[in-house]
């Protein structure tokens, strides 16, 4: 006979035995959110905080919840409290980035990502997200560099396509022969990548055309 195990039951037992059990409280709140019981999850977190003081992980949990709900001011308030307690927390800094991105504050969103990079320069999401924020012509070189790093960490087709288009735009916009030749060499290497054949025909033709001209 098989018995299904409900993790919520054991988490509730753990919290009953020890109401100050941090991990059990956080996991139970996450399950409640997944079950659509946000009010119960917030109540559980607030009860814990009222007894044990501000805990950055739980404050960040609330910030993420309110961000998901579109309650930006509350999300920002809890995120600020979390960062005061733990200024270098990856999770809280990333939440801060998401809040600023939602607000359309590009400068502050990049600032949060840069703060993460100071302590964690191996996070794919940070490089990818920052590359998506750079949309001005003068930011193109930096965008391509970030896409290079992101692609080295995660060779997704979407990243590859943006990387190729980035090089094509650099070659088209940069009138320096030296720079264009460098971009041509880098682009030629990517043309031999199997993923290149999956790109739109118009992109392939543009790449072949530009590299052919620059090789002359």
Number of C-alpha atoms within 10 A of each C-alpha: 2 4 5 5 8 8 12 15 10 13 20 15 13 16 16 11 10 12 16 16 14 18 13 19 22 19 15 23 25 18 16 18 16 11 10 11 13 16 11 14 24 19 12 17 20 17 15 20 16 9 10 11 10 17 17 22 19 22 24 27 24 23 28 26 20 18 21 12 11 13 13 19 13 17 24 21 15 24 28 20 18 26 20 12 15 16 14 14 18 19 19 27 25 21 22 28 26 18 24 20 17 14 12 11 12 15 11 16 24 20 16 21 22 18 17 22 15 9 11 13 11 13 13 17 14 21 23 20 19 22 24 12 15 18 10 8 11 9 12 18 15 13 23 21 15 22 26 21 16 25 20 13 15 14 13 12 14 10 18 22 17 18 22 23 18 20 20 20 15 19 23 11 12 12 10 10 11 10 12 21 15 14 19 23 14 14 22 16 9 16 17 10 11 9 14 18 12 11 15 10 11 9 16 16 10 13 22 14 11 17 21 12 9 15 9 5
